[in-house]
């Protein structure tokens, strides 16, 4: 990308590494708040990639992925620009919460508004200062509290460029996921910017495997885009599977849940995935798979209510 990169009225020159503290609305205690932005500006032109983490403030794997990304030695030969944002929802990080102080989900508040709620203002700021200045994007997530996700990419895989980048991420599952109203992915899609959403691990926990897979995936995308030296690594082990949709298997009753299947396991319709036991009687309720597929998400909390989501199963159209 040849246009000058300007963030918070600061021009970042080619061949420099800069950290910018982007001002945010202060707390009601008048404590100043800022969003840390790390910019690596290559000496030669190329794509401009944003990598964002912790849009949900309790999703921590992405914070560590960004930290390790910025330490990579290949960045001294960068073509184009890397904009890395380890903590988008700084407020949520402080409170160890998915949400903002106004109890809104930032990832349902895009593209935002300068005159809206706190969530809307933060979304607008991120779109204006970061997203609209980029050619590509990667957003890093984990599962929610007590829900663990297999490393996976969610994206518009009907778009050839997005599919090409998704394949280079080299994860077990590529999910052709629908856009959610108000999500960053929807707002970015409306701008015509290819973007990948990476999921791996669970909230408020570091998952070393998910962190390593995420870092390797980002580097694979950057190689595919020609931003750093080297060719994108060929897929190791089994090839990524392209999932055309997915569904949650829910608890048929309440009680103590004992899972019998792990993340990444293939299941067939009518398989027993676990047992829900009534702690006050001998009643046992089996949890039955309603479809064929692969487990890409699982509840990790044994205490379940009727209707609670227990297993997330992806359905596959073909290998990629």
ABEGO torsion letter per residue (X at the ends): XABBBBBGGBBBBBGBBBBBBBBBBBBAAGBBBBBBBBBBBBABBEBBBBBBBGABAABAAAAAAAAAAAABAAAAABBEBBBBBABABAAAAAAGBABBAAGBBAAAAOAEBAABBAAAAAAAAAAAAAAAABABBBBBBBBBBGBBBBBBBBBBAABAAAAAAAAAAGBABBBBBBBBBGBAAAAAAAAGBBBBBBBBEBBGBBBAAAAAAAAAAAAAAAAAAGABBEBBBBBBEBBBBBBABBBBBBBABBEBBBBABBBGBBBBBGBBAEBBBBAABABBBBBBBABBEBBABBBABABBBBGBBABBBBBBABBX
